[in-house]
Amino acid sequence: MNYEMIRAADQRLNGYVRRTPLLSAPQLDEIAGRRVLIKAENLQHTGSFKFRGGWSALSALGAEARSKGVIAFSSGNHAQGIAMAAAAHEAPATIVMPKDAPQAKIRNTQWLGADIQLYDRDDEKREELGRKLSEEQGLTLIQPYDEPQVIAGQGTCGLEIAKQAKAAGVEVADVLICCGGGGLTSGIALALEAEAPGLKPRPVEPEGFDDVTRSLEAGEIQRNDKSSGSLCDAILTPQPGDITFPIIKRLCGPGIVVTDEEALRAMALVFRHLNMVLEPGGAVAVAAALFHPGESDGKDVIAIASGGNVDADIFARAITEHGDTA
């Protein structure tokens, strides 16, 4: 996995990916006590950055592999990214999804034409199911984060950040990244190392699922004790990837951990001041920028809003519980 793969993926994504904006609002700056720039990947195709990795992986496959079909496991955002990219490449797609995934993500993945295989994340392992179906049906497995072409696609977000930050006059800042298995974090880290070394990537995770943060502290991969129990479903993974963690360890600063309530409050604030919808897992980096200013350095901070695929009841909860303080 290297920077050249990200540049190649960027060429394949050209004309297909949305170049998402870097946004700010004075009210958010006031809360954080500094300028907060938000990379709006919730405005990406399928509502999250995952389309980047999906298109990168599908476009890198040969025609024969695409014709046989692909399989992925995901709680929803990688699922939709793969489903949309597969449909555009006329490749059949099977997605292994947890039964407790947000219904909006399950419905959208089905609408995009993928075959859904549901599983119980507390009793079954998605990795085993995905590999079993891949072998039985001759499908190409595209993993959600520990896959070089997926990481390369996510890294194109970092290329955009480097250009946009320079245009905004930002040369030194922490870049806060919503982090599950580390595909987005490691891809952005590689891109920034080459294009904007003054921008320091920092993983952000939900409380109770801080495997990357603990892994960085320990210097080796740590696992989470549980697989569910947070609103931030999009970034609940068992541990960092074997490919992603060495990159994160080499290039990233310490992790930051936020609560579900902080993620919900960030959702309410972003909706009120930027008119954007975020999901809890897609809001943790913004929450870190707003509510943990002492844990990152500099007069400016960049936060990735990584996704906006949220069920109506969760979004209503964010507005109802935190709208008055937004």
C-alpha positions as a Markdown table, in Angstrom:
| # | Residue | x | y | z |
|---|---|---|---|---|
| 1 | Met | 0.0 | 0.0 | 0.0 |
| 2 | Asn | 1.6 | 3.3 | -1.1 |
| 3 | Tyr | 1.0 | 6.9 | -2.2 |
| 4 | Glu | 1.3 | 5.9 | -5.9 |
| 5 | Met | -1.8 | 3.7 | -5.5 |
| 6 | Ile | -3.8 | 6.6 | -4.2 |
| 7 | Arg | -2.8 | 8.8 | -7.2 |
| 8 | Ala | -3.8 | 6.0 | -9.6 |
| 9 | Ala | -7.1 | 5.6 | -7.8 |
| 10 | Asp | -7.7 | 9.3 | -8.1 |
| 11 | Gln | -7.4 | 9.0 | -11.8 |
| 12 | Arg | -9.9 | 6.2 | -12.0 |
| 13 | Leu | -12.3 | 8.1 | -9.7 |
| 14 | Asn | -12.0 | 11.3 | -11.8 |
| 15 | Gly | -15.4 | 12.2 | -13.2 |
| 16 | Tyr | -17.2 | 9.7 | -10.9 |
| 17 | Val | -16.5 | 10.9 | -7.4 |
| 18 | Arg | -17.8 | 14.1 | -5.9 |
| 19 | Arg | -15.1 | 16.5 | -4.8 |
| 20 | Thr | -16.7 | 17.4 | -1.5 |
| 21 | Pro | -16.4 | 20.8 | 0.0 |
| 22 | Leu | -14.5 | 22.0 | 3.1 |
| 23 | Leu | -17.0 | 24.0 | 5.1 |
| 24 | Ser | -17.1 | 26.2 | 8.2 |
| 25 | Ala | -19.5 | 28.2 | 10.3 |
| 26 | Pro | -18.7 | 31.0 | 12.7 |
| 27 | Gln | -21.0 | 29.5 | 15.4 |
| 28 | Leu | -19.0 | 26.3 | 15.3 |
| 29 | Asp | -15.7 | 28.2 | 15.5 |
| 30 | Glu | -17.0 | 30.0 | 18.6 |
| 31 | Ile | -17.8 | 26.7 | 20.3 |
| 32 | Ala | -14.4 | 25.2 | 19.5 |
| 33 | Gly | -12.5 | 28.3 | 20.3 |
| 34 | Arg | -10.7 | 28.2 | 16.9 |
| 35 | Arg | -11.5 | 27.7 | 13.2 |
| 36 | Val | -13.1 | 24.3 | 12.4 |
| 37 | Leu | -13.1 | 23.2 | 8.8 |
| 38 | Ile | -15.4 | 20.3 | 8.0 |
| 39 | Lys | -14.8 | 18.0 | 5.1 |
| 40 | Ala | -18.3 | 17.1 | 4.0 |
| 41 | Glu | -18.0 | 13.5 | 2.9 |
| 42 | Asn | -21.7 | 13.0 | 4.0 |
| 43 | Leu | -22.4 | 14.7 | 0.6 |
| 44 | Gln | -20.5 | 12.0 | -1.3 |
| 45 | His | -22.4 | 9.5 | -3.5 |
| 46 | Thr | -24.3 | 7.0 | -1.3 |
| 47 | Gly | -23.9 | 9.5 | 1.7 |
| 48 | Ser | -20.4 | 8.6 | 2.8 |
| 49 | Phe | -16.7 | 8.4 | 1.9 |
| 50 | Lys | -17.1 | 4.7 | 1.3 |
| 51 | Phe | -18.0 | 5.3 | -2.4 |
| 52 | Arg | -14.4 | 6.3 | -3.0 |
| 53 | Gly | -13.1 | 2.9 | -1.9 |
| 54 | Gly | -15.9 | 1.0 | -3.6 |
| 55 | Trp | -15.2 | 2.6 | -7.0 |
| 56 | Ser | -11.5 | 2.2 | -6.6 |
| 57 | Ala | -11.8 | -1.5 | -5.9 |
| 58 | Leu | -14.4 | -2.3 | -8.6 |
| 59 | Ser | -12.5 | -0.2 | -11.2 |
| 60 | Ala | -9.3 | -2.1 | -10.4 |
| 61 | Leu | -10.8 | -5.5 | -11.0 |
| 62 | Gly | -10.5 | -7.4 | -14.3 |
| 63 | Ala | -13.5 | -7.9 | -16.5 |
| 64 | Glu | -13.8 | -11.6 | -15.7 |
| 65 | Ala | -13.7 | -11.0 | -11.9 |
| 66 | Arg | -16.4 | -8.3 | -12.2 |
| 67 | Ser | -18.6 | -10.6 | -14.3 |
| 68 | Lys | -18.5 | -13.3 | -11.6 |
| 69 | Gly | -19.5 | -10.7 | -8.9 |
| 70 | Val | -18.2 | -9.3 | -5.7 |
| 71 | Ile | -19.0 | -9.7 | -2.0 |
| 72 | Ala | -18.5 | -7.4 | 0.9 |
| 73 | Phe | -19.3 | -7.2 | 4.6 |
| 74 | Ser | -20.5 | -4.0 | 6.1 |
| 75 | Ser | -23.0 | -2.3 | 8.5 |
| 76 | Gly | -24.1 | -0.1 | 5.7 |
| 77 | Asn | -21.8 | 2.5 | 4.3 |
| 78 | His | -19.2 | 0.2 | 2.6 |
| 79 | Ala | -22.3 | -1.8 | 1.5 |
| 80 | Gln | -23.8 | 1.1 | -0.3 |
| 81 | Gly | -20.5 | 2.2 | -1.8 |
| 82 | Ile | -19.8 | -1.3 | -3.2 |
| 83 | Ala | -23.4 | -1.7 | -4.4 |
| 84 | Met | -23.4 | 1.5 | -6.3 |
| 85 | Ala | -20.0 | 0.9 | -7.8 |
| 86 | Ala | -20.8 | -2.7 | -8.7 |
| 87 | Ala | -24.1 | -1.6 | -10.4 |
| 88 | Ala | -22.2 | 1.0 | -12.5 |
| 89 | His | -19.7 | -1.7 | -13.5 |
| 90 | Glu | -22.5 | -4.3 | -14.2 |
| 91 | Ala | -21.1 | -6.6 | -11.5 |
| 92 | Pro | -23.4 | -8.6 | -9.2 |
| 93 | Ala | -22.9 | -7.7 | -5.6 |
| 94 | Thr | -23.6 | -9.6 | -2.4 |
| 95 | Ile | -23.4 | -7.8 | 1.0 |
| 96 | Val | -23.2 | -9.4 | 4.4 |
| 97 | Met | -24.9 | -7.0 | 6.8 |
| 98 | Pro | -25.7 | -7.2 | 10.6 |
| 99 | Lys | -29.4 | -7.6 | 11.4 |
| 100 | Asp | -29.2 | -4.5 | 13.7 |
| 101 | Ala | -27.8 | -2.3 | 10.9 |
| 102 | Pro | -29.9 | 0.9 | 10.4 |
| 103 | Gln | -32.9 | 0.1 | 8.3 |
| 104 | Ala | -32.1 | 3.1 | 6.0 |
| 105 | Lys | -28.7 | 1.5 | 5.1 |
| 106 | Ile | -30.3 | -1.9 | 4.5 |
| 107 | Arg | -33.0 | -0.5 | 2.3 |
| 108 | Asn | -30.6 | 1.7 | 0.3 |
| 109 | Thr | -28.2 | -1.2 | -0.3 |
| 110 | Gln | -31.1 | -3.3 | -1.6 |
| 111 | Trp | -32.3 | -0.5 | -3.8 |
| 112 | Leu | -28.9 | -0.2 | -5.4 |
| 113 | Gly | -29.3 | -3.8 | -6.5 |
| 114 | Ala | -27.2 | -5.8 | -4.0 |
| 115 | Asp | -28.2 | -9.2 | -2.6 |
| 116 | Ile | -28.3 | -8.8 | 1.2 |
| 117 | Gln | -27.2 | -11.6 | 3.6 |
| 118 | Leu | -28.1 | -10.7 | 7.2 |
| 119 | Tyr | -26.2 | -12.0 | 10.3 |
| 120 | Asp | -26.2 | -11.6 | 14.1 |
| 121 | Arg | -23.0 | -9.6 | 14.9 |
| 122 | Asp | -23.0 | -10.9 | 18.5 |
| 123 | Asp | -23.0 | -14.6 | 17.6 |
| 124 | Glu | -21.5 | -14.7 | 14.1 |
| 125 | Lys | -18.4 | -13.4 | 12.5 |
| 126 | Arg | -18.9 | -11.4 | 9.3 |
| 127 | Glu | -15.4 | -12.1 | 8.1 |
| 128 | Glu | -16.0 | -15.9 | 8.2 |
| 129 | Leu | -19.4 | -15.5 | 6.4 |
| 130 | Gly | -17.9 | -13.3 | 3.8 |
| 131 | Arg | -15.0 | -15.6 | 3.0 |
| 132 | Lys | -17.3 | -18.7 | 3.0 |
| 133 | Leu | -19.6 | -17.1 | 0.5 |
| 134 | Ser | -16.7 | -15.9 | -1.6 |
| 135 | Glu | -15.3 | -19.4 | -1.9 |
| 136 | Glu | -18.6 | -21.1 | -2.5 |
| 137 | Gln | -19.8 | -18.7 | -5.2 |
| 138 | Gly | -16.5 | -17.6 | -6.7 |
| 139 | Leu | -17.0 | -14.0 | -5.7 |
| 140 | Thr | -14.2 | -11.4 | -5.2 |
| 141 | Leu | -14.2 | -10.3 | -1.6 |
| 142 | Ile | -13.7 | -6.6 | -1.1 |
| 143 | Gln | -13.0 | -5.9 | 2.6 |
| 144 | Pro | -14.2 | -2.7 | 4.1 |
| 145 | Tyr | -10.9 | -1.3 | 5.2 |
| 146 | Asp | -8.0 | -3.9 | 5.1 |
| 147 | Glu | -7.9 | -3.9 | 1.3 |
| 148 | Pro | -5.2 | -1.9 | -0.6 |
| 149 | Gln | -7.5 | -0.6 | -3.4 |
| 150 | Val | -10.1 | 0.4 | -0.9 |
| 151 | Ile | -7.5 | 2.3 | 1.2 |
| 152 | Ala | -6.3 | 3.9 | -2.1 |
| 153 | Gly | -9.8 | 5.1 | -2.9 |
| 154 | Gln | -10.3 | 6.6 | 0.6 |
| 155 | Gly | -6.9 | 8.3 | 0.3 |
| 156 | Thr | -8.3 | 10.4 | -2.5 |
| 157 | Cys | -10.1 | 12.3 | 0.2 |
| 158 | Gly | -6.7 | 13.3 | 1.6 |
| 159 | Leu | -5.6 | 14.6 | -1.7 |
| 160 | Glu | -8.6 | 16.9 | -1.8 |
| 161 | Ile | -8.0 | 18.0 | 1.8 |
| 162 | Ala | -4.4 | 19.0 | 1.0 |
| 163 | Lys | -5.5 | 21.2 | -1.9 |
| 164 | Gln | -8.5 | 22.7 | 0.0 |
| 165 | Ala | -6.5 | 23.4 | 3.1 |
| 166 | Lys | -3.8 | 25.2 | 1.1 |
| 167 | Ala | -6.5 | 27.3 | -0.6 |
| 168 | Ala | -7.9 | 28.2 | 2.9 |
| 169 | Gly | -4.4 | 29.2 | 4.1 |
| 170 | Val | -4.1 | 26.2 | 6.4 |
| 171 | Glu | -0.6 | 24.7 | 6.4 |
| 172 | Val | -0.5 | 23.3 | 10.0 |
| 173 | Ala | -3.4 | 21.6 | 11.6 |
| 174 | Asp | -4.7 | 18.3 | 13.1 |
| 175 | Val | -7.0 | 16.4 | 10.7 |
| 176 | Leu | -9.6 | 14.5 | 12.8 |
| 177 | Ile | -10.9 | 11.4 | 11.1 |
| 178 | Cys | -13.8 | 9.1 | 12.1 |
| 179 | Cys | -12.1 | 5.8 | 12.5 |
| 180 | Gly | -13.3 | 2.2 | 12.5 |
| 181 | Gly | -10.9 | -0.3 | 10.9 |
| 182 | Gly | -8.7 | 2.5 | 9.7 |
| 183 | Gly | -9.2 | 2.5 | 5.9 |
| 184 | Leu | -10.0 | 6.2 | 5.7 |
| 185 | Thr | -7.5 | 7.1 | 8.3 |
| 186 | Ser | -4.6 | 5.3 | 6.7 |
| 187 | Gly | -5.5 | 6.5 | 3.2 |
| 188 | Ile | -5.7 | 10.1 | 4.3 |
| 189 | Ala | -2.4 | 9.7 | 6.3 |
| 190 | Leu | -0.5 | 8.5 | 3.2 |
| 191 | Ala | -1.9 | 11.3 | 1.1 |
| 192 | Leu | -1.1 | 14.0 | 3.6 |
| 193 | Glu | 2.4 | 12.7 | 4.2 |
| 194 | Ala | 3.1 | 13.3 | 0.5 |
| 195 | Glu | 1.0 | 16.4 | -0.2 |
| 196 | Ala | 0.6 | 18.3 | 3.1 |
| 197 | Pro | 3.0 | 17.1 | 5.8 |
| 198 | Gly | 2.0 | 20.0 | 8.1 |
| 199 | Leu | -1.5 | 18.4 | 8.4 |
| 200 | Lys | -1.4 | 15.7 | 11.1 |
| 201 | Pro | -4.0 | 12.9 | 11.0 |
| 202 | Arg | -5.7 | 11.9 | 14.2 |
| 203 | Pro | -8.2 | 8.9 | 14.6 |
| 204 | Val | -11.4 | 9.6 | 16.5 |
| 205 | Glu | -13.5 | 6.7 | 17.9 |
| 206 | Pro | -16.6 | 6.2 | 20.0 |
| 207 | Glu | -16.3 | 5.4 | 23.7 |
| 208 | Gly | -16.1 | 1.7 | 24.3 |
| 209 | Phe | -14.8 | 1.0 | 20.8 |
| 210 | Asp | -11.5 | 2.7 | 21.0 |
| 211 | Asp | -9.3 | -0.1 | 19.6 |
| 212 | Val | -7.2 | 2.1 | 17.4 |
| 213 | Thr | -6.6 | 4.6 | 20.3 |
| 214 | Arg | -5.5 | 1.7 | 22.6 |
| 215 | Ser | -3.5 | 0.1 | 19.8 |
| 216 | Leu | -1.5 | 3.3 | 19.3 |
| 217 | Glu | -0.9 | 3.6 | 23.1 |
| 218 | Ala | 0.2 | -0.1 | 23.3 |
| 219 | Gly | 2.2 | -0.1 | 20.1 |
| 220 | Glu | 0.4 | -3.2 | 18.9 |
| 221 | Ile | -3.1 | -4.2 | 17.7 |
| 222 | Gln | -5.8 | -4.3 | 20.5 |
| 223 | Arg | -9.3 | -5.7 | 20.1 |
| 224 | Asn | -12.6 | -4.4 | 21.4 |
| 225 | Asp | -14.3 | -6.6 | 24.0 |
| 226 | Lys | -17.8 | -6.2 | 22.3 |
| 227 | Ser | -19.2 | -5.8 | 18.8 |
| 228 | Ser | -22.3 | -3.7 | 19.5 |
| 229 | Gly | -23.6 | -1.2 | 22.0 |
| 230 | Ser | -22.9 | 2.2 | 20.4 |
| 231 | Leu | -25.0 | 4.5 | 18.1 |
| 232 | Cys | -21.9 | 4.8 | 15.9 |
| 233 | Asp | -22.6 | 1.7 | 14.0 |
| 234 | Ala | -20.6 | 2.8 | 10.9 |
| 235 | Ile | -17.3 | 2.6 | 12.8 |
| 236 | Leu | -17.7 | -0.4 | 15.1 |
| 237 | Thr | -15.0 | -2.8 | 14.1 |
| 238 | Pro | -13.3 | -5.5 | 16.2 |
| 239 | Gln | -9.8 | -4.2 | 15.7 |
| 240 | Pro | -7.5 | -2.2 | 13.4 |
| 241 | Gly | -6.5 | -3.8 | 10.1 |
| 242 | Asp | -3.3 | -5.6 | 9.6 |
| 243 | Ile | -2.6 | -3.3 | 6.6 |
| 244 | Thr | -4.0 | -0.1 | 8.1 |
| 245 | Phe | -2.5 | -0.2 | 11.6 |
| 246 | Pro | 1.2 | 0.0 | 10.6 |
| 247 | Ile | 0.4 | 3.1 | 8.5 |
| 248 | Ile | -1.6 | 4.7 | 11.3 |
| 249 | Lys | 1.1 | 3.9 | 13.9 |
| 250 | Arg | 3.7 | 5.5 | 11.6 |
| 251 | Leu | 1.9 | 8.6 | 10.6 |
| 252 | Cys | -0.9 | 9.5 | 13.0 |
| 253 | Gly | -1.0 | 11.3 | 16.3 |
| 254 | Pro | -2.8 | 9.9 | 19.4 |
| 255 | Gly | -6.5 | 8.9 | 19.1 |
| 256 | Ile | -9.4 | 10.8 | 20.6 |
| 257 | Val | -12.4 | 9.2 | 22.1 |
| 258 | Val | -15.9 | 10.8 | 22.2 |
| 259 | Thr | -19.2 | 9.7 | 23.7 |
| 260 | Asp | -22.4 | 8.9 | 21.8 |
| 261 | Glu | -24.0 | 12.0 | 23.4 |
| 262 | Glu | -21.2 | 14.2 | 22.0 |
| 263 | Ala | -21.8 | 12.7 | 18.6 |
| 264 | Leu | -25.5 | 13.4 | 18.8 |
| 265 | Arg | -24.9 | 17.0 | 19.9 |
| 266 | Ala | -22.4 | 17.4 | 17.0 |
| 267 | Met | -25.2 | 16.2 | 14.7 |
| 268 | Ala | -27.6 | 18.8 | 16.0 |
| 269 | Leu | -25.0 | 21.6 | 15.7 |
| 270 | Val | -24.0 | 20.7 | 12.1 |
| 271 | Phe | -27.7 | 20.5 | 11.1 |
| 272 | Arg | -28.4 | 23.9 | 12.6 |
| 273 | His | -25.4 | 25.8 | 11.4 |
| 274 | Leu | -24.5 | 24.0 | 8.1 |
| 275 | Asn | -27.9 | 22.5 | 7.2 |
| 276 | Met | -26.3 | 19.1 | 6.9 |
| 277 | Val | -27.4 | 15.7 | 8.1 |
| 278 | Leu | -24.8 | 13.4 | 9.8 |
| 279 | Glu | -25.0 | 10.0 | 11.3 |
| 280 | Pro | -23.5 | 9.3 | 14.7 |
| 281 | Gly | -20.4 | 7.5 | 13.4 |
| 282 | Gly | -19.9 | 10.2 | 10.8 |
| 283 | Ala | -20.1 | 13.0 | 13.5 |
| 284 | Val | -17.4 | 11.8 | 15.9 |
| 285 | Ala | -14.6 | 13.8 | 14.4 |
| 286 | Val | -16.7 | 16.9 | 14.4 |
| 287 | Ala | -17.5 | 16.2 | 18.1 |
| 288 | Ala | -13.8 | 15.9 | 18.9 |
| 289 | Ala | -13.1 | 19.2 | 17.2 |
| 290 | Leu | -15.9 | 21.0 | 19.1 |
| 291 | Phe | -15.8 | 19.4 | 22.5 |
| 292 | His | -12.2 | 18.2 | 22.9 |
| 293 | Pro | -10.2 | 21.2 | 21.9 |
| 294 | Gly | -7.4 | 20.5 | 24.4 |
| 295 | Glu | -6.7 | 17.1 | 22.7 |
| 296 | Ser | -5.6 | 18.6 | 19.4 |
| 297 | Asp | -3.2 | 21.4 | 18.5 |
| 298 | Gly | -3.3 | 24.6 | 16.5 |
| 299 | Lys | -5.5 | 27.5 | 15.7 |
| 300 | Asp | -7.2 | 25.5 | 13.0 |
| 301 | Val | -8.6 | 22.0 | 13.0 |
| 302 | Ile | -10.0 | 19.9 | 10.1 |
| 303 | Ala | -12.7 | 17.3 | 10.8 |
| 304 | Ile | -14.1 | 14.7 | 8.5 |
| 305 | Ala | -17.9 | 14.4 | 8.4 |
| 306 | Ser | -17.6 | 10.9 | 7.1 |
| 307 | Gly | -21.3 | 9.9 | 6.6 |
| 308 | Gly | -24.9 | 11.0 | 6.8 |
| 309 | Asn | -26.9 | 7.7 | 6.5 |
| 310 | Val | -29.0 | 7.9 | 9.7 |
| 311 | Asp | -32.3 | 6.4 | 10.6 |
| 312 | Ala | -35.0 | 9.0 | 11.2 |
| 313 | Asp | -35.5 | 8.1 | 14.9 |
| 314 | Ile | -31.8 | 8.6 | 15.7 |
| 315 | Phe | -31.7 | 11.9 | 13.9 |
| 316 | Ala | -34.9 | 13.0 | 15.7 |
| 317 | Arg | -33.3 | 12.1 | 19.0 |
| 318 | Ala | -30.2 | 14.2 | 18.2 |
| 319 | Ile | -32.4 | 17.2 | 17.4 |
| 320 | Thr | -34.9 | 16.7 | 20.3 |
| 321 | Glu | -32.2 | 16.2 | 23.0 |
| 322 | His | -29.6 | 18.7 | 21.8 |
| 323 | Gly | -31.5 | 21.1 | 19.5 |
| 324 | Asp | -31.8 | 23.7 | 22.3 |
| 325 | Thr | -28.1 | 23.8 | 22.9 |
| 326 | Ala | -27.1 | 23.8 | 19.2 |
